[in-house]
Amino acid sequence: MEMHDMSDRKKNDPCRVQLKDVRLSFAHLFRAQAFGDGEGEPKFNANFLIDPETKSGQRNLDLVEAAMDEAKAIKWPKGPPKLKEDKLCLRDGSDTEYDGYEGMMFVSANNAKKPLTLDRDKVEVVEADNVLYSGCYVDAIIRVWGQDNKWGKRVNASLEAVRFRRDGDAFGAAPPDPDEFDDIDDDEDDGKSTRRRSRADDDEEDEKPRRRRRSKDDDDDEKPRSRSRRRSRDDDEDDDEDEKPRSRRRSRDDDDDDDDVDRPSRNSRSRRRSRDDDDDDI
């Protein structure tokens, strides 16, 4: 019962409007967008283009203008302030330079809360479904309200729900067309396979330096052994060299032993030994 009461209240809310068959523009329905210097709260937002020359467009405009009057009366019961057009949610598209806005009126709506997004059958969709896009035609539910706070006085529209209605020309860059690619013939395929083979050959060539590097590494591994053998030879040579000076020193000593200066000393030593021996005998 409470759910029905809430639904009835929403339907009977004079500030709540259902726009029909309007064109979606600047759609940020799935990811909130930051405004200005980024200090404000990110919001989901969209513009809805209304053609005033059509019956449905005129009906939409009448509903929005009636909701704006009601919102002003609620917010400013003693009389609404005079607001410039850029302070209103309903504006003239001819005053902008945006593609597709010429001769159109548009409603700008936003919400900090993510709006309900539906396909034509009222099944909820997500961004990856690519159902709702800037340029398609939709039905939308908005709620108009008056603002009077430190950020100024305005009449805004809250973005409540968007339902896909029909396709339209997408705004901005068109998606890539598969037909832009030329057909591929067999000759081109052969050329590509040849390039693949040559690439494989290049890979084989890349392997060769690795083998050479490995053989060099193997040689490097062998080098320490050859150095060790050289060291052993060098050690032998060093030993020979070490022996040679010793032999030379011995020859010099021998020569010195033959010198007359050393003879007394040796004789004196021999005399001392004999005396010591004599002392031991005593």
C-alpha positions in Angstrom: 0.0 0.0 0.0 2.8 2.4 0.9 4.6 1.7 -2.5 1.4 2.6 -4.3 0.9 5.8 -2.3 4.5 6.9 -3.1 4.0 6.1 -6.8 0.7 8.1 -6.8 2.4 11.0 -5.1 5.1 11.1 -7.6 2.7 11.0 -10.5 0.6 13.7 -8.9 3.7 15.9 -8.2 3.2 19.0 -10.4 7.0 19.5 -10.4 7.6 16.0 -11.8 7.6 15.8 -15.6 7.8 13.0 -18.1 9.4 14.2 -21.4 8.6 12.1 -24.4 10.6 11.5 -27.6 13.3 14.0 -26.8 16.9 13.8 -28.1 19.6 12.9 -25.6 22.7 15.1 -25.5 25.8 15.4 -23.4 24.8 12.2 -21.7 26.6 11.3 -18.5 24.2 8.7 -17.2 26.6 6.0 -16.0 29.5 8.0 -14.5 29.2 11.1 -12.5 31.0 14.2 -13.9 32.8 16.9 -11.9 32.0 20.5 -12.8 34.1 23.7 -12.8 37.3 23.5 -10.7 36.3 20.1 -9.3 35.3 21.4 -5.9 31.6 20.7 -6.4 30.0 17.3 -6.0 30.3 15.1 -9.2 26.9 14.6 -10.7 25.1 12.5 -13.4 23.7 14.8 -16.0 22.2 15.2 -19.5 20.5 17.6 -21.8 17.2 16.8 -23.6 16.5 18.6 -26.9 12.9 19.6 -27.6 11.7 20.6 -31.1 9.1 23.4 -30.5 7.7 22.9 -34.1 6.3 19.5 -33.3 3.1 18.6 -31.3 5.1 16.4 -28.9 7.7 19.1 -28.6 5.1 21.7 -27.7 3.5 19.4 -25.2 6.9 18.8 -23.5 7.5 22.5 -23.3 4.1 23.2 -21.7 4.8 20.6 -19.1 8.2 21.9 -18.2 7.1 25.5 -18.1 4.2 24.6 -15.8 6.5 22.6 -13.5 8.9 25.6 -13.4 6.0 27.9 -12.3 5.0 25.5 -9.6 8.6 25.2 -8.3 8.9 29.0 -8.1 5.7 29.2 -6.2 6.8 26.6 -3.7 10.3 28.1 -3.2 9.2 31.8 -3.3 5.6 32.0 -2.1 5.8 35.8 -1.9 6.9 36.1 -5.5 9.8 34.6 -7.5 12.9 36.6 -8.2 13.7 37.6 -11.7 16.1 35.1 -13.1 18.2 35.2 -16.2 17.9 32.4 -18.8 21.2 30.8 -17.7 19.7 30.3 -14.3 16.8 28.2 -15.6 16.8 24.5 -16.5 14.9 25.3 -19.8 16.9 27.2 -22.4 17.1 28.2 -26.0 19.5 26.0 -28.0 20.0 28.7 -30.6 22.0 30.6 -28.0 24.7 27.9 -28.0 27.2 26.7 -30.6 26.5 23.0 -30.0 25.8 20.7 -33.0 22.0 20.0 -33.3 20.9 22.7 -31.0 19.9 25.3 -33.6 16.1 26.0 -33.5 15.7 23.7 -30.4 14.9 24.2 -26.8 16.6 22.0 -24.2 16.3 21.0 -20.6 19.4 20.5 -18.6 19.1 18.1 -15.7 21.5 16.5 -13.2 21.5 14.5 -10.0 24.2 13.3 -7.5 22.3 10.0 -7.5 22.6 7.8 -10.5 19.4 7.9 -12.6 17.4 4.8 -13.6 18.5 3.8 -17.1 16.2 1.5 -19.2 15.9 0.1 -22.7 12.6 0.3 -24.7 11.2 -2.7 -22.9 11.9 -1.1 -19.5 14.8 -3.4 -18.8 17.6 -1.7 -16.9 20.8 -1.2 -18.9 24.4 -0.4 -18.2 27.0 1.6 -20.1 28.5 -1.5 -21.7 25.2 -2.2 -23.4 25.6 0.9 -25.6 21.8 1.4 -25.6 21.7 5.0 -24.4 24.0 7.4 -26.2 24.2 11.1 -27.1 22.0 11.5 -30.2 19.4 8.8 -29.6 15.8 9.7 -28.7 14.5 8.9 -25.2 11.7 9.4 -22.7 12.9 11.0 -19.5 11.6 11.8 -16.1 12.8 15.0 -14.4 11.7 16.9 -11.3 11.9 20.7 -11.3 12.8 22.6 -8.1 13.8 26.0 -6.9 17.3 26.7 -5.5 18.0 29.6 -3.0 21.3 29.2 -1.1 24.9 30.4 -1.0 25.4 29.2 -4.6 22.6 31.5 -5.8 19.0 31.4 -6.9 18.0 29.1 -9.7 15.4 26.8 -11.1 16.9 23.4 -11.6 15.8 20.0 -13.0 16.7 16.8 -11.2 17.5 13.8 -13.5 15.4 10.8 -12.3 15.2 8.3 -15.1 15.9 7.8 -18.9 14.4 5.2 -21.2 15.6 4.5 -24.7 12.9 5.2 -27.4 14.6 5.1 -30.8 17.9 5.5 -32.5 19.2 8.8 -33.9 22.5 10.2 -35.4 25.1 10.1 -32.7 26.7 13.4 -31.6 30.4 13.7 -31.8 32.7 11.3 -33.6 30.9 8.5 -35.4 31.9 4.9 -34.5 34.3 3.1 -36.9 32.5 1.5 -39.9 33.8 -2.0 -40.7 33.2 -1.3 -44.4 36.0 1.3 -44.3 38.4 -1.6 -44.6 39.2 -2.9 -48.1 38.6 -6.5 -49.0 41.7 -8.8 -48.6 42.6 -10.9 -51.6 44.6 -14.1 -51.7 47.8 -12.3 -53.0 47.8 -10.1 -49.9 47.4 -13.2 -47.7 50.4 -14.8 -49.5 52.5 -11.7 -48.9 51.6 -11.7 -45.2 52.5 -15.4 -44.9 55.8 -14.7 -46.6 56.4 -11.9 -44.1 55.6 -14.2 -41.3 58.1 -16.7 -42.6 60.8 -14.1 -42.9 60.0 -13.0 -39.4 60.5 -16.6 -38.3 63.8 -16.6 -40.1 64.7 -13.4 -38.3 63.9 -15.2 -35.1 66.3 -18.0 -36.1 68.9 -15.4 -36.8 68.3 -13.9 -33.4 69.1 -17.4 -32.0 72.5 -17.6 -33.6 74.1 -14.7 -31.7 72.9 -16.4 -28.5 74.7 -19.6 -29.5 77.8 -17.6 -30.3 77.6 -15.8 -27.0 77.2 -19.1 -25.2 80.3 -20.5 -27.0 82.2 -17.4 -25.9 81.0 -17.9 -22.4 82.1 -21.5 -22.7 85.5 -20.3 -23.9 85.6 -17.9 -21.0 84.9 -20.8 -18.7 87.9 -22.6 -20.2 90.2 -19.6 -20.0 90.7 -19.8 -16.2 91.9 -23.3 -16.6 94.4 -22.3 -19.2 95.5 -19.5 -17.0 96.0 -22.0 -14.2 98.1 -24.1 -16.4 100.0 -21.0 -17.4 100.3 -20.1 -13.8 101.8 -23.5 -13.0 104.3 -23.0 -15.8 105.0 -19.5 -14.6 105.3 -20.8 -11.1 107.9 -23.3 -12.4 109.7 -20.6 -14.1 109.5 -18.4 -11.0 110.9 -21.3 -9.0 113.7 -21.7 -11.5 114.3 -18.0 -11.2 114.2 -18.2 -7.5 116.7 -21.0 -7.6 119.0 -19.1 -9.8 119.5 -16.1 -7.4 120.0 -18.6 -4.6 122.7 -20.4 -6.6 124.3 -17.1 -7.4 124.2 -16.1 -3.8 125.8 -19.4 -2.9 128.6 -18.9 -5.4 129.2 -15.4 -4.1 129.3 -16.8 -0.6 131.7 -19.4 -1.7 133.8 -16.8 -3.3 133.6 -14.8 -0.1 134.5 -17.9 1.9 137.6 -18.1 -0.2 138.4 -14.5 0.6 141.2 -14.0 3.0 139.1 -11.9 5.3 136.8 -14.8 6.2 139.4 -17.3 6.8 140.5 -16.0 10.2 137.0 -15.9 11.4 136.4 -19.5 10.5 139.7 -20.5 12.0 138.7 -18.5 15.1 135.4 -20.4 15.3 137.2 -23.7 15.0 139.6 -22.7 17.7 136.7 -21.7 19.9 135.0 -25.1 19.3 138.1 -26.9 20.2 138.5 -24.9 23.4 134.9 -25.6 24.3 135.5 -29.2 23.7 138.5 -29.1 25.9 136.5 -27.4 28.6 133.9 -30.1 28.4 136.6 -32.7 28.8 137.7 -30.9 32.0 
